Amino acid sequence: MATPPFDADPYRAALVDALARIPVGPDWRCADIGTGTGSVSLALAALVGPAGRVWAVDHSPDTGDELAAVARETGTPQLVPLVQSAEEFALPVQVDLAWCRFLLMHVAEPFAVWRRMVAATRPGGFIVAQEPITTAGRVGGAPLSMPDARHPDIGASLPAFPAASGCALVSAWAVAPAGAGPGPVASYLAELSGVDPGDDPIVLPVLVTVIAQRPAAS
């Protein structure tokens, strides 16, 4: 599967920072909704170990097949692909952590999908979403645009989701990788847009991370 090298992800710091703020560890059950290339699922699988479980959820059967092959090749039985749309996301058991990244920007009703993530999480468990403010990005000083995204600036609304769903807001912050000339930032933008930015200065879209916790059972 074409999973990009972890160090080549310009948003790597946001992922590492989020994982550092959650006590995820051996035996945890996690769900990565809209897994895409599987980079978050694989990072979680390494943390939960063989006794844990990570459901890598994606609407694409091809993605599921590719991740199943990765699980076999890497000896990672805790990584379990699940072909399912975000709007229909549901699991037979509750998880300790539900995670999505660059997902809510593409769905019809972001808050409805967030509520499904909350419902899939056990009392006391965590919900994490990482979503962009696309129009805050710049290439050569000009604003970025993603006309194919239904909610390109959903990251700006994300910090209100926990309270609106009866959860506690544990932490929220934003990062915006920047660069000029060849490197991970330019490569990421070229892959995203299909246009090589050359030596233009780049500020990638601000990525907002929200960590929420479902109230513990009384």
N, C-alpha and C positions, 0 to 999 in steps of 0.2 A: 504494500500500500504506500502511496506517496505521502507519507507523514513527514513534514519538514523537520529538519534538525531542531531540537529544542532551543539551542543557543542562537539559532537564526531567527527566532520569533521576536520581532521588535517589542511585542507586548509581554514578553517573558517575565519582566519584573513585576507586572501586575498579577500574573498567575502565581509566582513565587510568594509575593507578599500576601495574597489572599490565603494561600495554603498555610502560611506561617501563623495566621491569625485564627485558625480553626484547629482543634485538637484531633484532626483526622489521623488515624493510625491503624494498627493491626486489628483485623476482624470487623472493621467498619463496613457497612453497606452503603453504597453511593450510586447515584444516577447522574449521568452526564447527558443532558437532553440537547439534541441537535449536535451530536458529537463531531460531525464533519470529518476532518482528517484524523481524529482520534487522539490528538496530542494531550488534551485534558484527561481523557479516559485512561491513557497510558500512565500519566503522572499519578493519577489517583490509584491505579492498580498497583504501582510500585509501593505506595504508602500503606495500602490495606493488607498487602501480602496474600499468600495462597489461601488463608482462612477467611479472607474478606470477599467482597463481591462488588463489582462495578458494572452496572448496566449501561452500555454505550448505546444510547437511543438515537435513531435517525430515521427519517422517512424513506431513505433510499435503500432498496434491497442490495444494490451493488456495494454500498458502504458497509452494510452488515456482513456481506460475504468477505470483503477485504479485511475487516477487523477480525472476523473469525479466523482467517488465515494468519493474521499477525499474532493472535492469541496462541495458535498452534505452534507457529515458528519460534516464538519467544518463550514458550512454556509458561504462559500466563493464563491459567484456567479461571482465575478470578474475573477476567474480562469477558463479559457476556453481551454480545450484540443483540439488540432488540429493534426490529423494524416497526416503527410506530411514528405517527405524526405528533408534533408537539401539542396540537389541539386535542388529541385523543390520549395523551400521555397518562398512563395508569400502570401500577405494579401490583402484584398479588401480596406483597409485603411492604411495610413502611421502611424507609431508608434513614440513615443517620445524616446524610447530606444529599441535597438535590442541587445541581449546578447547571447553569447555561451560560453560553458565551457567544455573542454575535448571533443570537437566536430571536429574541423578542422584536428586533428591528424588522424581521421578515414576516411575522405572523399577523393575522387579521386583528386579533384582540390580545395584546401583550399582557394585560392584567389578568385575563382569563387563564392564560397559560401559567402565569405566576401562581395563581390560586391552585392550579393543578399540582404545581411543584410543592406548595405548602401542604396540600392534602396528602401527598405521597411521603411526607416527612414525619417521622415519629415526634411525639411531644418531647421538647428539649433538643431536637435536631436542628440542623442548619440549612439555610437556603442561600445560595450565592448566584448573583447574576452580574455579568460583565457586558455592558452595552455601550455603544458609541454616541457621541454628539458629532455626527458626521460633518455638519457644516462648519464646525470649529477648525477643521483641518485646512491646511493651506499648501499649495504648490506654487512656488514662485510668487507668493503673495496673494494668489487668487484662491477664493473659497473652493473647497471640494464639493462635489455633488454626487449623490447616489440615487438617481431617479427610479431604479428598480426596487429600492427598499421601501416598504410600506411606512415605516416609522424611522426615518434616518437619524432623528435626534432623540430617540426614546431614552437615551442615557440621562437626559436632563430631567425626566420625570421619575426615573427609577428610585431615588431616595424616598419617595412618598409611598412606595408599594408596601413595605413592611407594616407600617401602622395601619394602612387601609385593609390589610388582610389579617389583622389581629396578632401580628408578630412584633418582636422587639428588634429595633435597628441596632445591630452590634457595631457596625463600622461602615463608613462610606467615604470614598476618595476617588480622585481622578488622575490619570496620567496621559501624557501626549508625547510619544517618541518623536524625535526630530533628527534631521541629518541633512547632508548635502553631498552630492557625488555618490559613487558606488558604495554599496554596503547593504545591510539588512533592511534599512528603512526604504531605500530606493527600490530594492528587489520586491519588497512587500507591496509597495504602491504599484509597481509595474504589473505584478500578478493580479492585483485587485482591479486595476483599471484597464490593463492591456496597453498602457502607454508608458514608454520609458521616460522618466522625468529628467534624464541627463544629469547635469550638475546643478539644477535648480534647488534652492532651499526648500525643504519639506517639513511640515508639521503634520503628522498623521492625526486622524480624528481622535479627539479626547475619548478615552475609555473610562467609563464610570463603573466602579465596583461597589456593589452593595452586599453586605453580609447581614442576614437576618436570622433570628432564632425563634422557633416555634415555642410558645409557652409550655412549660413542663406540666404534666397532668397533675391535677390537684388531688 
